[in-house]
Amino acid sequence: MSSVTYSSTRGGQKKLDFRTVVMQGLAHDRGLFVPDEIPTVSAEELAAWRDLSYPDLSVQIFRKFVKEDQVPLSVLKDIIHRSCAAFRHPDVTPVIQVNGHAVLELFHGPTLAFKDVALQMLGNFFEYFLDTGSNGGQLTVLGATSGDTGSAAIAGLRGKRGVSCIILYPHGRVSHRQELQMITVPDENVFAVAVKDATFDDCQDFVKASFNTPAFRDKVHLGAVNSINWCRVLAQTTYYYWSYFRVTSSNAETASFSVPTGNFGDILAGFYSKQMGLPVDKLVVATNENDILHRFFTTGKYERESIQETISPSMDICVSSNFERYLFWLTGNDPAKLKQWMTDFEKTNVLSVSPAQLRQAQGDFFSSRVNTDETIRVIGEYHKSHNYLLCPHSAVGVKAIHNLKLVSPRMVCLATADQGKFPDAVRRAVQDPPTPTEIQVLEKLPIRRFELSKDLKKVQNFVESRVSGNKKSFVSEHSLLLTAIAVSVLAVALQMRKR
């Protein structure tokens, strides 16, 4: 049996294999890759999966999409088990009960954020594909971040053979600790670039424009690490199954999920899980003041507005990149219709669906908008009454289920980051919140940071100047020394944690 194939939402590329879509990232016609079919999970398989470890469960889910013709089973197991070994908790993503509902803790990876789950795997897939002939052994990853994606991408790609990684982020619009996680990594194949006078969407536009410049794209062997890369969505489906098994006693029960949502990739993984056959009841899209998605699910109008700066910066996005995949679903998988929608949206900043399509969307998703004051109150209330500290993104997801009166033991709120990454926000609700040891050590590490003005050509020139022409990545003595320093500091941190 062959692996699932993929086509662009806009119809320009069709029936591509897993290796190609992972390495390419974004379709050449500016669309996103979606599976040509959604594999189904039987009741018997669900029963057999219930007691698997997290890595073994992930292997089974990946195997639904990726067969021997793309990745041998032994290699797939190795990639997934090595990726999960980077997490501090034995369950990888533990589930706990708090205040009458479940919390899925996705922040036990190297950078204390949910994006580690997928990006550790993506980095290992990149390395395997390059080692086995893709791209002539060379890949340049250009990504944009509103905070957590950048540090997780750098952590997942640092030191990977044949990979150069350039991450763009808006200067002054990520938290200090988020920035430290990017600019203290010593490996010479990764570059954190602050773009002055920019928003996240400006950075994302530079990435998209670079993919849409064939000469540049092909010259540097461009690839994507943002949630537009299908591998990230697929990797994230595992924790929907994992948490489902932990809040239900049998497969006759359903579970619901509330997801702090910016780029729509995380909740999209839940949507695909449901299409595969996971017994999901409700999927809640929780937004902050940047509420383009909540407005869509309320009115049927997807309308771009200016970004508001909030205390949950990873959600400060005015256009959700992954939403195109769901819009494609709403068209009945019609690439011509989707392409027309997106072309019109790019010209007018407005996209409207029919009343029937809105009803379908409202059947697929609930939504709620949570403002800053509500977020701060929830952080304070959960700490005072339940001795549990939420990050300002996770708090949005929690407040959403209270707004919608959906609190229950089988409602899973995705906790997307450790509160310690956002001390300024958390201090508005809690005095002296603890700082994780992994964050404390960052202040002592050497810094590698680059700045650019908001100019596409300067970004592309920077990328070309930093990309190595070597087929494999060779680390300099200087980089090895810095890595040794970093490892020593982290070893001290681990000893501190054990005490």
Secondary structure, DSSP 8 states (H G I E B T S, - for coil): -----EEETTSSS-SB-HHHHHHH-S-TTS--EEESS-----HHHHHHHTT--HHHHHHHHHHHH--TTTS-HHHHHHHHHHHHTT-SSTTSS-EEEETTEEEEE---STTSBTHHHHHHHHHHHHHHHHHTTGGGG-EEEEEE-SSHHHHHHHHHHTT-TTEEEEEEEETTSS-HHHHHHHHT---TTEEEEEETT--HHHHHHHHHHHHT-HHHHHHHTEE--STTSHHHHHHHHHHHHHHHHHH-SSTTS-EEEEEE-SSSHHHHHHHHHHHHT--EEEEEEEE-S--HHHHHHHHSEEE-------S-GGG--SS-TTHHHHHHHHTTS-HHHHHHHHHHHHHHSEEE--HHHHHHHHHH-EEEE--HHHHHHHHHHHHHHH-----HHHHHHHHHHHHTT---TTEEEEE-B-GGG-HHHHTTTSSS----HHHHGGGGS----EEE-S-HHHHHHHHHHH----SS----HHHHHHHHHHHHHHHHHHHHHH-
